[in-house]
Amino acid sequence: MTKQDILENHRKSVYLGIGSNLGNRVNNIIKACCLVSQFCVIYKISNFYESKSWPNDKFPKYLNIVIKCNTDLDPKALLLNLKYVEKKLGRRKKQKNYPRKCDIDIIDFKGLIYNNKDINIPHPRLQNRNFVLIPLFEIDKEWKYPKNKVSIYKLIKKLGLKSLRGINIFVN
């Protein structure tokens, strides 16, 4: 076991999804990771995955990654910091699901459940999103959905063939 593995497994992890479908998508995501590293310790980063925009596939394709990290921030403070990163990288308030340079979602916060008007964790639609589940599986094959402890493997099996064929590892 490496030193990183010991540190990584000491506390419950936070999982963030980072995506971009405007501008230089790779650079946008790398910049987001650099900014996130100012308040989170990043342990693992998935490959880049490309998929059609959702729910409007007429918009530019998305690149997405999932990161495994830890933070001393509480969920609300983490969310505020992530919104700041999005804004710093050029995200503007537009319509929901509109193209953007940077989109960061809290996928899972230490296996806990938060549901209020400001924050919903785990992410309420993660179990239906190939661009979350596939990169999450890549970095943590043992992850379980906090609400019902269903394995990531079973969630991926429920996606269906069309969804699985709709995502690819991105090679620049």
KEMIMAR-645231 format. One line per field, with one value per residue (C-alpha): x negated, y negated, z; residue in one letter. Coordinates in steps of 0.5 Angstrom, whole numbers, plus 500, padded with zeros to 3 digits. Last residue first. Example, Ala and Ser with C-alpha at 12.3 -4.5 7.8 and 13.67 -1.06 7.14 Angstrom:
X: (473, 475)
Y: (502, 509)
Z: (514, 516)
residu: (s, a)
This chain:
X: (514, 516, 523, 526, 532, 540, 546, 545, 546, 553, 555, 554, 558, 556, 558, 552, 548, 552, 551, 543, 543, 546, 553, 552, 559, 558, 551, 550, 544, 537, 532, 530, 527, 523, 526, 533, 533, 531, 537, 542, 542, 542, 547, 552, 558, 555, 553, 559, 560, 553, 552, 553, 558, 556, 559, 567, 565, 563, 556, 554, 548, 543, 537, 540, 542, 543, 542, 543, 538, 540, 534, 534, 542, 547, 554, 557, 561, 562, 556, 552, 545, 539, 533, 527, 528, 535, 534, 529, 534, 539, 534, 533, 540, 541, 535, 538, 545, 542, 537, 530, 525, 524, 522, 522, 524, 525, 530, 528, 533, 532, 539, 541, 543, 551, 556, 556, 560, 562, 556, 550, 547, 541, 534, 530, 523, 520, 521, 518, 515, 513, 515, 514, 519, 519, 514, 514, 521, 517, 512, 518, 522, 516, 515, 523, 522, 516, 519, 525, 522, 528, 535, 537, 534, 535, 533, 536, 534, 533, 532, 528, 529, 523, 517, 517, 514, 508, 506, 507, 502, 497, 497, 500)
Y: (470, 477, 477, 484, 485, 484, 485, 493, 494, 490, 494, 500, 499, 495, 500, 504, 498, 497, 504, 503, 497, 501, 500, 497, 494, 487, 487, 490, 495, 494, 500, 499, 492, 489, 492, 493, 485, 484, 489, 486, 479, 478, 484, 480, 484, 485, 478, 475, 472, 471, 474, 469, 464, 457, 450, 452, 458, 465, 467, 475, 477, 482, 477, 472, 475, 472, 465, 462, 457, 454, 450, 447, 447, 450, 449, 454, 449, 443, 437, 435, 434, 439, 436, 440, 435, 436, 444, 443, 439, 444, 449, 445, 444, 451, 453, 448, 451, 458, 457, 455, 460, 463, 469, 472, 476, 473, 474, 472, 469, 467, 465, 464, 458, 456, 460, 466, 462, 466, 467, 465, 471, 475, 474, 477, 475, 480, 480, 476, 479, 476, 469, 465, 460, 452, 450, 456, 454, 448, 453, 458, 452, 450, 457, 457, 451, 453, 460, 456, 451, 446, 449, 456, 457, 462, 463, 468, 468, 474, 473, 478, 481, 481, 485, 488, 483, 482, 489, 490, 484, 487, 493, 500)
Z: (444, 446, 449, 453, 449, 451, 448, 447, 454, 454, 448, 451, 458, 464, 469, 468, 470, 477, 478, 477, 482, 487, 490, 498, 498, 499, 499, 492, 493, 490, 490, 483, 485, 479, 473, 476, 477, 470, 468, 473, 471, 464, 463, 467, 470, 477, 478, 477, 484, 486, 492, 495, 494, 496, 497, 498, 502, 502, 504, 504, 507, 503, 504, 500, 493, 486, 488, 481, 477, 470, 467, 460, 459, 454, 457, 462, 466, 462, 463, 469, 466, 467, 465, 469, 475, 475, 475, 481, 485, 484, 487, 493, 494, 494, 498, 504, 503, 504, 510, 508, 511, 504, 500, 493, 488, 481, 476, 469, 463, 456, 453, 446, 443, 443, 439, 444, 448, 455, 455, 451, 447, 451, 451, 457, 460, 464, 471, 477, 483, 490, 490, 496, 496, 498, 493, 489, 486, 483, 479, 478, 474, 470, 468, 466, 462, 459, 456, 454, 450, 449, 451, 453, 459, 465, 472, 477, 484, 489, 496, 500, 507, 511, 512, 505, 501, 507, 507, 499, 498, 503, 498, 500)
residu: (n, v, f, i, n, i, g, r, l, s, k, l, g, l, k, k, i, l, k, y, i, s, v, k, n, k, p, y, k, w, e, k, d, i, e, f, l, p, i, l, v, f, n, r, n, q, l, r, p, h, p, i, n, i, d, k, n, n, y, i, l, g, k, f, d, i, i, d, i, d, c, k, r, p, y, n, k, q, k, k, r, r, g, l, k, k, e, v, y, k, l, n, l, l, l, a, k, p, d, l, d, t, n, c, k, i, v, i, n, l, y, k, p, f, k, d, n, p, w, s, k, s, e, y, f, n, s, i, k, y, i, v, c, f, q, s, v, l, c, c, a, k, i, i, n, n, v, r, n, g, l, n, s, g, i, g, l, y, v, s, k, r, h, n, e, l, i, d, q, k, t, m)
